[in-house]
């Protein structure tokens, strides 16, 4: 195919460019698919024939060796079928890869993997340079889309059917069901035939072919097609043009004339690359000119393999530059050799269906996956599944395979469990020596079993204790987690806390319970035994404020009532006692004095309202103190523990040790415990008696302690936030997403409540940590608004009363008083007037005169009726008849 396309390319080129001064003459050699034969032929062509260029090494292995010969003789080597990426890294200026580099398709393959959400992929490739050359690039591309390669399947180039079958059987025992096939068509055809025989072309499997095999798929026999139903392939896209259609028809006719024994042949992209490569070489030779076509130092031995006497082409450098400058639109698309490499173009994603193939999408370096090339989609590097057409998967299934499954004929899932010395509520490992069996149970184990049962498929697993030969624990939780990374466990079913540094090498499921590091301390109850407990309901500032306001209100009432109310008059001691008595008696509403001033009544009404609220609040708080158990933590602040140098504890082997060290706890003040009983013993002793003042551990572990000793301890502070307890799987495990989904179903259902009740009991009778700690005393912050209202009302009443007094007595204070006297005497005179009775008040005007002593003290009364027909004159002299 390649040779016929080269011949037709030269014929077509010179037919349309008859005026060119140069013509290419072909000297053909058959390499017989052998690298040594190809190398010998290249030496013969360069040394003896003195060719200007060599075109068409059949394979990448041939091209890699011949390239060195071309560089030595400065003869350009143009390959149209050698695709390995390492050829471009040879740094040989005389090698031109006029075909697509196989690494250019890895982005298209990874886009397919990402679009369908597959997390694990196994490449299957031949054990030669062709197969191995692309794999590093493919793995890098898969890692960029978060897909891992758990295994590489290597097939020898000359492998027998039995060898291929054994390798496929090994793949069947693994979880991964997504395979990328990168091998020549002859080996790939046998691979798919054996895969179908082994039942690996059924539903659930995913097969993706690279372009090396997909580009030649039309050359395969129909029986091979039957074995490849549902396979996806990455194919070099060649635009359909009129020139291509005409050439294809002419080529078929010419090929059958030259090769009548070859039937049902189809032209593929390699033939088009050969056509374009020959056309490019013809252009470059014409551009380089006809001078210096000779070789330097061509004389010497006639030995065909004598490399030391091989000449150097004088026209090589000019021809090399001319090839780099050659650009045109060929049958396969744009031809442009940048740095000797044909630039990557568009790939088509095909689906093998029936006797042919069906396009489902395209991939371009600019837009990623797109449904149609001429679509208006302008997204960049798209990996959306919506951009792919419908796919018929192996087994004639339209359901998208999940990409993995637990093999029924494979090994069981190895689930590691910790061997603990305490906190058996989570995980407990028991070994029965009589039957030599191990029984694993616990809260975490029951949840794991429920989660596995909730999966939509069956998973066989076995619990393997993380223990030494003597049955003791083999290390800490971090050590156990690391065993998953090493591959010794497939999963962990334990109370493993989800923390950041562990996720660097393993994956967690969603948490099945909350977590975080908390502090548990003993509690004390001594409020009811305190002789001064009646002072506890109010804070000291509220007590002082209340006392000040009682005195202040008494003073205000005295000021407002002193001039008009006999009850608030008398000796100073009597007046002070009466005022304070009246004010404090409002607490029990026992005041007997009658208020005569409306301003005083206004003040007292507001004050009684304040006292009512204050006394009711005090009564409620005191009742709570005397009747409800008041539990107080012995310590409420971590910094207080550090400052006082107290001993604290943590569970042995826990990550909590690192957290305590980061908090600057003295390592000498840290003590470990292994069980709930040991933790209880240390807390009961106390820091001063060989115990601890506080215990630090995960919230679930501390809840176990509190469920058994809820009257002795309480959680007072969370010092470190974590995401909870989760199950552990290897990095990138496909089980993680499904198990996380099952965790949600279990934790949201009734099964979770049943498991918690079975292992932790009914904790409803145990008060929560919030209810155990008593609320604080009533403070001024709760009542300052009431005191503010009472204070403003009292001051307002005083201002009004004082203003009325000054206005009413202005004659005595301002006019009749000698103005030459000092201000202090004027104030003292006003106070003497204020201390006298206000005889003009209605309270004194309505009071009958019982004796003359009373009459002598009354002044300014106009008339006083004694009996009909008599009156007293204004100066209260003898009565006269009216």
Secondary structure, DSSP 8 states (H G I E B T S, - for coil): -HHHHHHHHHHHHHHH-TT-S----------TT-HHHHHHHHHHIIIII--SEEE--SSHHHHHHHHHHHHHHT-EEEESS---GGGGGG--TTEEE-S--GGGGHHHHHHHHHHTT--B-EEEEESSHHHHHHHHHHHHHHHHTT-B---EEEE-TT--HHHHHHHHHHHHTSSB-EEEEES-HHHHHHHHHHHHHTTTTSTT-EEEE-HHHHTTGGGS-HHHHHHTTT-EEEEE-----HHHHHHHHHHHHHHHHH-TT--S----HHHHHHHHHHHHHHHHHHHH-SS--SEES--S---TT-GGG--EESSHHHHHHHHHH-EEEETTEEEEEETTEE----EEEEEEETTEEEEEEEEETTTEEES-TTSS---SSB--GGGS----BTTTB-S---SB---TTS--EEEEEE--SS-TTT-EEEEETTTTEEEEESHHHHHHHHHHHHSSS---EEEEEEB-TTSSB-S-HHHHHHHHHHTS-SEEEEEEE--GGGGGTEEE---SB---EEEEEEEE--STT-TTGGGTTB-HHHHHHHHHHHHHHHHHHHHHHTTT-GGG-SSHHHHHHHHHHHHHHTTTT--------HHHHHHHHHHHHHHHHHHHHHHHHHHHHHHS--BEES---HHHHHHHT--EEEETT-THHHHHHHTT--GGGEEEE-SHHHHHHHHHH-GGGTS-SEEEEEHHHHHHHHHH-TTTEEEEEEEE----EEEEEETT-THHHHHHHHHHHHHTSHHHHHHHHHHH--GGGS--HHHHB----B-GGGTHHHHHHHHHHHHHHHHHHHHHHHHHTHIIIIISS-TTS-HHHHHHHHHHHHHS--TTSHHHHTS---SHHHHHT--S------STTEE--TT--S-EE-
